[in-house]
Each structure stands twice: as structure tokens, then as C-alpha cells.
Amino acid sequence: MADATADVTDGILPGDHWIQVPETGNNGDGDSAISDPKSSTASLTSSILDYRTIQGRTYHSERGNAQYWAANDAAQLDSMDIAHHSFTLALDGKLFSAPLKDDELKNVLDVGTGTGLWAIDFADTHPQASVVGTDVSPIQPTWIPPNLRFEIEDCTQEWTFQADLFDYTHIRFLVGSVDDWDLLFARAFAASAPGGYVESVEPSAFITSDDGTVTPTMALGQWGKLFVSGSRKFGRTFELYEKGTVRAAMEKAGFVDIKEIDMKMPLGGWESDPKRKELGLFIQLGFLRDPEGYILFLAHALGWTKDQIEVYLAHLRKELKDPKVHSYYWQKIVWGRKPAA
């Protein structure tokens, strides 16, 4: 597989490029189109609700070391919920890939829980386990299973959990928000019970195709370049998939029996297999629900104006809805086990 990140610096197009380029492509009416030592834990106080605002969108408050790049308002939360459903579809309805044994699950941690859907689903299906979901934004529901609690925690600061506690730790979609992945998995290792598993699910930022229908100068072809270039402004990376960062960090932390799965995630209903078509349509729906909420923070960091971002997104939406564009991205699942005592 070619290195999609090799020409990130030279290949990124400036924001004013999109204003000058006429929109082309299918109008989206085809079959695949869808209409539009510090403590890391803090109590839920009103100060946490003082979100940052960028061009009318809200983001987590500037506390601690966290730099999460996606919005945390209603439109983005809808997109995140759809993404959770898409990830579950990709796993044929499962919530994890590690070889867990239900009778051995007493304490479970979900790092970067987002809207909390994964933690809620896991707690519902594993009533014997005590589940904790952590995030930098208090955007989770209050009506939850009795064996689940949510905490505000910045996973890039010192963890406050006791050592050797969790039988399973789930980490998903933290790409671009962690400054030190080695330290993150060292902390996860310390908090894991002997024999416990840690599982990571992270996507590549790069959108591509096998048949040339996604080109480097298309909005889809520029998506990953924007993320990689923008995140460098904050000392973060969106190249976990390409560089094998997670596996290397797990190995360094001391995990054993490490396994990986690479998943091809289609954008749109262009695949012929019914299950793959359904998966692609849900992923497409999630993207179309709020692409601005994903790209705005990083495009703003690159100096793009609101008009430039809006025109770029118009190109992106048109390409996403075009059934002749066979786009997809890669996603990697990595899990490992802490050696038994």
C-alpha cells in the first residue's frame, strides 16, 4: 500500500483554491446518495461547560492538556452516534474484538467515551461489570445503566485510577488528540489488571479509492492532508494507521499477544455486497451529518476563512454523494494483554 502521507506538505491545497474551482460531479441522486501529577479527573461543575467557540461551533473547554479537534455540539454528537453504529456494523454487531471472557469482566474502562453509546451498550450487555466512561466533555446522557458511570477526565494527564484495576480498556477515536501515545498506553498498562486486555480502534485520516475515482486534488483526496497538516500545529498526529503507532506503543508498554485487524471502511453504497453497502451508507450518513464539525478546528488552525471552509465542504458533500466515486478509508483495531502476575 502506498504511503499516503509522503507528500502531505507539498500536496495540500490552500483554502482559496476551493473558491476558484467549480463544483463538478454527480448531483447525488444516485442509489448510493443520502440526503443531507495533576489530577485528570474533575467534578461536573459549571466551569467545564464553558466551551470554546470557533466560527459558531463549540469545542471542549481549554482545561488540561487535551486538544480534541471535533466539535461537541448537537450536530457533531449526532454524527458521533451514527459513527458508533457504523463501527458496530463493521464488527457484525460486536462491541470488541479482543478475546474477552464475560465471567472475568469485573471492571471496564472506556477512554474517550464521547456520547457514551459504546459504554452504555457494553454496560447493558455485561451487567456483571462495573463500567467507567471518561471524556473531556460532559456530553453523555444521564439516563444510563446502573453499572455505568461517566467521569470528566483528560487521558493525557496523570490517571487517577488505582493500579491493576481494569479487566478491559476500550480506546477509540483519539487520533489527533494525544501528544504522547507511548505514555497513554503505559498508563493503560498500569491501570490494567494482570491478564486484562486493552483494545484500540483508530482510523486513517486519508480517503482513497482502488480505481482512481478519488484523486489527490479532489476534496476527498485533500481530507487527510488537512488533518495531518492542521494537527501538526498542536503537536499531534493523524498518522497512527500509516506509522503503526498504536502497536509500537503497546509493545513498549509491555503488552503481549498483540493482534491487529485492518478494516476497509467504504463511504457510500457503492459496494455490491448487501452488508458492505449498508455499512457504507451509514458511514456516508455520519460524514454528511456534520463534516464541518470534523474539519473546522484544523482548517481554522491553518488559517482558512469561513467562506473557504464552506466552499470546500460543498465540494466534499458533492463527492460523497456521487455514486461513481468509490471512496473508502482504513481503520485499524489493535488489542493486547497485560501479562498475568
C-alpha positions in Angstrom: 0.0 0.0 0.0 1.4 3.4 -1.0 2.4 5.9 1.7 -0.5 8.4 1.6 1.4 10.8 3.9 4.6 11.1 1.9 3.6 14.3 0.2 1.4 15.9 2.8 3.3 19.2 3.0 3.7 19.6 -0.8 0.3 18.2 -1.8 -2.1 20.3 0.4 -4.1 22.9 -1.5 -4.7 26.3 0.0 -8.1 27.4 1.2 -8.7 29.9 -1.6 -8.3 27.0 -4.1 -11.8 25.8 -3.4 -13.4 29.1 -4.1 -11.8 29.2 -7.5 -12.7 25.6 -8.5 -16.2 25.0 -10.0 -18.2 22.2 -8.5 -18.2 19.1 -10.6 -19.6 15.5 -10.4 -22.8 13.8 -9.9 -25.6 15.7 -8.1 -26.1 12.9 -5.5 -29.3 11.5 -6.8 -27.8 8.0 -7.5 -28.6 4.9 -5.5 -25.7 5.4 -3.1 -26.6 9.0 -2.2 -28.1 10.0 1.1 -29.8 13.4 1.6 -28.5 15.5 3.7 0.7 14.8 39.0 -2.3 16.9 38.1 -5.4 15.0 38.6 -7.1 14.1 35.3 -10.5 13.8 36.9 -12.7 16.8 37.8 -16.2 17.1 39.2 -19.0 18.1 36.9 -19.0 21.8 37.7 -20.3 24.7 35.6 -16.8 25.7 34.6 -16.5 22.6 32.5 -19.5 23.8 30.5 -17.6 26.9 29.4 -16.9 25.6 25.9 -14.7 27.2 23.4 -16.4 28.7 20.3 -14.8 28.7 16.8 -16.8 30.2 14.0 -20.0 29.5 15.8 -19.2 25.9 16.7 -18.5 24.7 20.3 -15.5 22.6 21.4 -14.3 21.2 24.8 -13.2 23.8 27.3 -9.5 24.8 27.5 -8.5 22.8 30.6 -5.6 20.5 31.0 -3.6 19.2 28.0 -6.4 17.9 25.8 -6.7 19.1 22.3 -9.7 17.3 20.8 -10.4 18.7 17.4 -14.0 17.7 16.8 -16.9 19.9 17.9 -19.1 18.8 20.8 -22.4 20.4 19.8 -25.7 18.7 18.7 -24.8 18.2 15.1 -21.5 16.6 15.9 -23.0 14.4 18.6 -25.5 13.1 16.0 -22.6 12.3 13.7 -20.7 10.5 16.5 -23.7 8.4 17.3 -24.0 7.3 13.7 -20.3 6.6 13.7 -20.8 4.3 16.7 -23.5 2.4 14.8 -21.2 2.1 11.8 -18.3 0.7 13.8 -20.7 -1.8 15.4 -21.9 -2.8 11.9 -18.4 -3.3 10.8 -17.9 -5.8 13.6 -21.1 -7.7 12.8 -22.8 -6.3 15.8 -20.0 -6.8 18.3 -18.6 -4.2 20.6 -15.0 -5.5 20.7 -12.5 -7.8 19.0 -10.3 -8.9 21.9 -10.9 -12.5 23.3 -12.8 -11.4 26.4 -14.5 -13.8 28.8 -17.7 -12.5 30.3 -17.2 -14.2 33.6 -13.8 -12.5 34.0 -15.1 -8.9 33.4 -15.4 -7.0 36.6 -14.1 -3.6 35.8 -14.1 -2.0 32.4 -12.9 1.4 31.2 -13.9 3.4 28.0 -11.3 6.1 27.3 -12.7 8.9 25.2 -16.3 7.8 25.6 -17.8 10.7 23.6 -21.6 10.5 23.7 -21.2 7.3 25.8 -23.1 4.9 23.4 -20.3 2.3 23.4 -20.1 2.3 27.2 -23.9 2.2 27.5 -24.2 -0.8 25.1 -21.4 -2.6 26.9 -22.9 -2.0 30.3 -26.3 -3.2 29.1 -24.8 -6.4 27.7 -22.4 -7.0 30.6 -24.5 -6.3 33.8 -22.0 -8.0 36.0 -19.2 -5.5 35.1 -18.7 -2.1 36.5 -18.1 0.3 33.5 -16.5 3.7 33.6 -16.6 6.1 30.6 -14.2 9.1 30.5 -14.1 12.1 28.3 -13.0 15.8 28.3 -16.6 16.9 27.5 -19.7 16.2 29.7 -21.8 15.3 26.7 -23.1 11.9 27.9 -26.7 11.2 28.8 -27.9 10.9 32.4 -30.3 8.0 31.9 -27.8 5.2 31.9 -27.4 1.6 33.2 -26.9 1.2 36.9 -23.5 -0.4 36.4 -22.1 2.6 34.4 -20.7 6.0 35.4 -19.2 8.8 33.5 -16.2 10.9 34.6 -14.6 14.0 33.2 -11.0 13.1 32.6 -8.2 14.2 30.4 -6.4 10.9 29.4 -3.3 12.9 28.5 -2.7 13.8 32.2 -1.9 11.5 35.1 -4.6 8.9 35.5 -6.3 8.7 38.9 -7.4 5.1 38.7 -5.8 2.5 41.0 -3.2 0.2 39.5 -4.1 -3.3 38.3 -7.9 -2.5 38.2 -9.4 -2.9 34.7 -10.1 -6.2 33.0 -10.7 -4.5 29.7 -9.9 -1.0 28.5 -11.5 0.3 25.3 -9.9 3.3 23.5 -11.5 4.6 20.3 -11.2 7.6 18.0 -8.5 9.5 20.0 -6.4 10.1 16.8 -5.2 13.6 16.6 -5.8 14.4 20.3 -3.0 12.6 22.2 0.5 14.1 22.4 2.3 11.0 23.7 0.9 7.6 22.7 3.7 5.7 24.5 2.7 7.4 27.7 -1.0 6.8 27.1 -0.5 3.0 26.8 1.9 3.0 29.7 -0.9 4.4 31.8 -3.4 2.0 30.4 -0.9 -0.9 31.2 -0.5 0.3 34.8 -4.3 0.5 35.2 -5.0 -2.9 33.7 -5.5 -5.9 35.8 -3.0 -8.8 35.2 -4.4 -10.7 32.3 -6.5 -7.7 31.3 -6.9 -6.5 27.7 -6.6 -3.1 26.1 -8.1 -2.5 22.7 -7.6 0.5 20.4 -9.7 1.4 17.3 -8.3 4.3 15.2 -9.0 5.3 11.6 -6.7 6.6 9.0 -7.4 10.2 8.0 -6.8 9.5 4.3 -9.6 8.8 2.0 -8.7 6.9 -1.2 -10.1 4.6 -3.9 -8.8 1.5 -5.7 -10.0 2.6 -9.1 -8.7 6.2 -9.3 -12.1 7.8 -8.6 -10.6 9.7 -5.7 -7.8 11.9 -6.9 -5.3 14.0 -4.9 -6.9 17.3 -5.9 -10.4 16.3 -5.0 -11.9 17.4 -1.7 -11.9 13.8 -0.6 -8.3 13.4 -1.6 -7.3 16.5 0.4 -9.2 15.4 3.6 -6.3 13.5 5.2 -3.7 16.2 4.2 -5.8 18.8 6.0 -5.9 16.7 9.2 -2.2 15.9 9.2 -1.1 19.4 8.5 -3.6 21.0 10.9 -2.7 18.7 13.8 1.0 19.5 13.5 0.1 23.0 14.7 -0.7 21.4 18.1 2.0 18.7 18.2 -0.5 15.9 17.5 -0.6 13.3 14.7 -3.2 11.8 12.4 -0.8 9.2 11.1 -1.4 6.4 13.6 -2.5 3.9 10.9 0.3 4.7 8.5 3.1 4.6 11.1 1.9 1.7 13.2 1.9 3.9 16.3 -0.5 2.0 18.5 1.1 -1.4 18.2 4.5 0.1 18.8 3.2 1.9 21.9 1.6 -1.3 23.2 4.8 -3.3 22.7 6.8 -0.6 24.5 4.3 -0.6 27.4 4.7 -4.4 27.9 1.5 -5.8 26.4 1.8 -9.3 24.9 -0.3 -11.4 22.5 -0.8 -8.2 20.4 -3.2 -8.7 17.4 -4.2 -6.3 14.6 -7.1 -6.1 12.2 -7.2 -3.7 9.2 -10.7 -2.8 8.2 -11.7 -1.2 4.8 -14.5 1.3 5.5 -16.5 2.3 2.4 -18.0 5.8 2.0 -21.4 5.3 0.3 -23.3 2.4 -1.0 -21.1 1.6 -4.0 -20.2 -2.0 -2.9 -22.3 -4.8 -4.2 -22.4 -6.9 -1.1 -25.5 -6.0 0.9 -23.8 -5.8 4.3 -20.9 -3.7 2.9 -23.5 -1.5 1.1 -25.3 -0.9 4.4 -22.1 -0.2 6.2 -21.0 2.3 3.5 -24.4 4.1 3.6 -24.2 4.6 7.4 -20.6 5.8 7.2 -21.7 8.2 4.5 -24.6 9.4 6.6 -22.3 10.1 9.5 -20.0 12.2 7.3 -22.8 14.1 5.7 -24.4 14.9 9.0 -21.6 17.2 10.1 -18.4 17.3 8.0 -17.8 20.9 9.3 -17.7 19.6 12.9 -14.7 17.4 11.9 -12.7 19.8 9.7 -13.4 23.3 11.2 -10.9 23.2 14.1 -8.0 22.1 12.0 -8.8 24.2 8.9 -9.2 27.2 11.2 -5.7 26.4 12.6 -4.4 26.5 9.0 -5.8 30.0 8.5 -8.7 29.1 6.4 -11.6 31.6 6.3 -15.2 30.6 7.0 -16.1 31.1 3.3 -13.1 28.9 2.2 -14.2 26.1 4.6 -17.8 26.3 3.4 -16.9 26.0 -0.3 -14.5 23.2 0.4 -17.3 21.3 2.3 -19.7 21.9 -0.7 -17.2 20.1 -2.9 -16.8 17.3 -0.3 -20.5 16.7 0.0 -20.9 16.6 -3.7 -18.2 14.0 -4.0 -19.5 11.9 -1.1 -22.9 11.7 -2.8 -21.5 10.8 -6.2 -22.1 7.0 -6.7 -19.3 7.0 -9.3 -16.8 7.8 -6.6 -15.7 4.6 -4.8 -14.1 6.1 -1.7 -13.0 4.4 1.5 -10.6 4.8 4.4 -8.7 2.2 6.5 -9.3 1.6 10.2 -7.1 -0.4 12.5 -8.1 -2.4 15.6 -5.2 -3.4 17.9 -5.5 -5.3 21.1 -3.0 -6.7 23.6 -2.9 -8.4 27.0 -1.2 -7.4 30.2 0.8 -10.5 31.3 -0.7 -12.4 34.2 1.0 -11.9 37.6 
